[in-house]
Amino acid sequence: MSSPVPDAARRVIGPVARSAERPSRPLGISFEFFPPKTPEMEESLWAAIRRLEPLSPDFVSVTYGAGGSTRERTHRTVKRILDETSLRPAAHLTCVEASREEVDAVIRDYWDIGVRHVVALRGDPPSGIGGVYRPGADGYANATELTGALRAIAPFEVLVGVYPEGHPESPNLAHDIDVLKAKVDAGATRGITQFFFDTDAFLRFVDKARSAGVTIPISPGIMPVSNFKGLVRMAGACGTSIPGWLANLFDGLDGDPETRRLIACSVAAEMCAKLEEEGFSDFHFYTLNRADLVYAICRVLGVREPAPAPAEAAA
């Protein structure tokens, strides 16, 4: 299948951006999960975790609902990952609907149970306040302040959000880069992007971020979704553009889930391959608590579970 990715995405990024990205080393991967609401969803989540665990990801992140609505479920999921798997969990943490004292207590608790990676996010406001974020007088105002708090309490690896097409509330990309730089100055150690499909826009953003002095690794966020209508809803909520070539690939396939899955796998794998050519070696996959597509993409990229050790010869 020919690549659906525009030719512009194949350009060679400048030496500043390239030198800040991949050295010669194996491909790195990470996965995002969300805490389950029901026993059935819990079963699906753990089936996905068990399927992906042998691929030895660098870490797996566990999301945190708007307004802290999944706080306890996030904590339980992180704790179970620590207790029952070999994975390194990265717990999402937000500023919304919590005082500094409450957030600091969560931070200390995470460190005490063995969590060493945290995804620091401002967070989405609860739906009951009209969709407008209003920091509390006694809370952290944004992800930059939260990052600083994390690093002041313990030497966490702090991962922060990156928006290559702009945060929905941002006036322009220059503002987004200024915010990212502030997060780095506060102690952020890695950026993870919102999912995207415009590879050229991502490369331009990274060029500008590197020119502004952002030196931390930036992992492209990859969303392999076969439900195109669901993808459009998610993209609309976070400001991600859907290129015409992608819409055309899914056009007329509402009743053909198998072909949609094949297309989703192909598009995501080709995006990763092209980004690897541009010097990127770490990819963060939004799994939606399903392993099949992500597992297949990793296999295409050459990431697989280690071969079993040969049995010792009989004496």
N, C-alpha and C positions, 0 to 999 in steps of 0.2 A: 504494500500500500504506500503511495507517495505521501510525503509529509504534509499535513494540513497546516503546519506552522509557517507563517509568512517568511519570505526570504530575508526580510530585514532582521529577523531574530538570529540569523546566522553570522551577523557581523562580528568582527573581533573587537572585544572591548579594549579600552586603552590600557597601557602598561600599569598605571596606578591601580586601576580596579583589578586587573589580573593578578598583580603581585600580592594583593590583599586577600585573594581567594585561595584556591586550592594549591597546596604543595603536592608533590607526587606521593599519593597514599591511597589506600583503598576507599571505596565509596562508603560514606556514612549515611545512616538512615535513622529516622525517629518516627514515632507514631503518636497520633492523638486519639484518645478515647473520651467518652463522656459517661458520667455516673448513671447507672440504670435506675429507672423508676419502679419497675415491677420485677417479680421473680423471673418472668419470661425474658425480659430485657437483660437481667443479670446473667441468665444462662447464655444468651447470645454474646454478651460482652466477654465472658470468660472463655467461650469457644474461640472468639477472635484472638484474645490474648494468648491462649495456648497455641494457636496456629502460627502466630507471628513471633512468639518468644524465641524459637530456635534460630531466627535470623539475626539474633544478637544486636538489636538496635542500640544506639548510643544512649537513648533514654526514651521513655514513653510519657506523654503528658496526659493529665486528667483535668477536664474542664470544670468550670465554676459558673453556675447559672447567674442570670441577671439578678442583681440585688442580693447576691449571696444565697439564692434560693436552693442551691444544691450543696451548701457548705458541709453538712454532715455526711451526705452521700459521697461527696468528693473525698473527704477525709477517710471514710471507711474503705473506699476503693483503693486509695493510695496505700493505706495500711495493709490491705490484703495483698497488694502487689509486692510490697516489701516482705511480707511474711511467707508468701507462697510461691514466689517466682525468683528468677535470677535477674529480673529487670530493674533498671534505675528509674523510679517514677519522678516526674517533674510535676509538682502540684500547682495548678492555677490558683492565683490569689488576686482578689480585686479590692478596691477601696470602697465600694458602694455599700451603703446601709450598715456601716460598722465604724466604731470609734477607733482611734489609734491604739488605745489600750486593748481593745478586742482583737484587732489585727495583729498587734505585737504578740499577744498570747498565742494566736494560731501559728505565727512564725516560730516562736520558741518551741511549741509542741511539735511542729514538723521537724525541727532540728533534733529534738530529743528522741524521736522515734526512728531517726536515720535518714530522713529526706535531705538531700544535698542539692537538688535542683528545684527552682521555683520559677514559674512563668508569671511575671508581674504585669498586671493589666489594670487600667482604670476601672473597666467593667461597664456594662450597659445598665442604664437606670431601670428600676422596676416599671412595669407598664402602667401602674397606678398613678405615676406622677407626670404623665403626658409625654414620656419619651425624652425629657430634657434632663441632662445630668446636672445635679446640684450637689457639690461636695458639702459634707456636714462640717459644722464649725469645729468639731472635735475629731474629724477624720482626716485621712490623707487625701489631698486634693486630686492627685493624678498618679500615673504610673512612675513618673520620675521620683516623686516623694516616696512612693512605696519601694522602689528600687533602693533608694538611699537607706530606708529603714531596714530592709533585708540585710544589706551589707554591713550596717552598723551592728546588728544583732549577732550575726554569724557569717562565716565566709561561704555563703551560698554561691552556686552558679546561678546567675539571674538571667533569665531569658525574657526578652521583651518583644512586643508586637511591632511589625514593620508593614507599612501600607504603600506598596509601590505605585498604586493608582490614586493614592490620597485617602486619608481617613474621611469618612462621610461628613464630619464636622469641621474639617480643616479648610481654611480659605485657599490654600495652594500647596504645591509640593515643597516649596521652599520652607514653609512652616512645618511640614511633616519632617523634613530633614533636621530642622532646628530642634524639634522635639526629640527625635532619635538621638541627636548629639547630646542633648541634655541627659537622656537616660544613660548613655555611655559614660558621661562625666560623673553620674551618680553611682556607677558601678556595674552597669549591665555588661554581661560577658558574651551574649549571643543574641542575634535578632532572628525572629521567625516571621516570615511574611504571611499576610492574608493570602488565601488562595487566589490565583490569577491564571489567565489564559493568554494574555498579551505579553509574550516573552520579551518583545522589544521594549515595551514600557518598563518591565522589570530591569532590564539591562541598563536602560537610561537612568533609572532611579539609583541603581547601585553606583554607576559612574559619578553621579552628582553627590551621593553620600560619601564616597571615597574622597572626592575633591574637597568636601567640607570637613574632612578629618575623621570620619567614622571608620574605625579600623577593626571592629569586632567582626567575627564571622556572621554572615547572613545566610540563613537556610531558606531556600525557596519552599513555600507551602504548596503542596500538590493535592488537588481534590479530584480523585477518580470517581466520577458520579455517572451512573448509567440512567438515572431518572432526570431527564433534561428539564422537565417542568419544575421539579424540586430544586434543581440547580439554579434556575432563573430566579426563583423566590429567594434563595440564599444570597445570590449575587446582588439582587436589588437591595437587600437589607444592609449589605456591607460595602456597597459602591463598587463592586467588581464588574468590569465590562465583559460582555459575552460577544466575542467576535462573530461576524457573519459566517465565516467558514465553519465554526463549531455548530451554529444553529442549523446550517445546511446539512451537516453530517447526520444530525438526529431527525431531520425533517421526514415526516411520514412513517416514523418507527414507533408510534405510541403503542401498537399492539405486538411489537417484536422485541421483547426484553433481551433475548439472547444476542441479537445483533447490537443492541444498545450497549450491552456489557463488553462485547468485543471492541466496539468503537471507543468506549471509555478507557479501556486498557491500552489500546493503541495510542490514543492521544496523549495520555499521561506518560507512557513510556517514551514516546518520541520527544515530548517536552523535556523530560529528564536527560535524555541522550544529548539533545542540543545544548542544554545548559551545562552539561558536563564538558562538552567541547569548548564552552566559553570559560571554563576554569572552575566551575562549581562542583563540589564533591559531597555536599551534605544536603539531604532532602527530607523534608518533614511532611509526612502523609496524614491527611485528615481521613481517618478510616470510617467514620460514622458507625463505629462498633461492628464493622464487617471486615473480614480478613481476605475474602477470595480475590477481589481485584488487586488489592495492595500486594498480596503474596505473589500473584502472577507478574505484576509490574517489577517487583524486586528480582524475580527470577530472570526476566528479560534483561535487566540491568546487570546481571551477573552476581547478585547478592543471594546467597543461599546458606542453608544450615551447614555447619562443618560436617565433613564425612566422618562416620563412626571410626573410632580407632580400631585397627586390625586386632583380631583376637590373638592372644599369646599362643605361640606354638605349644603343642602338648609336649610335656617332658619326655 
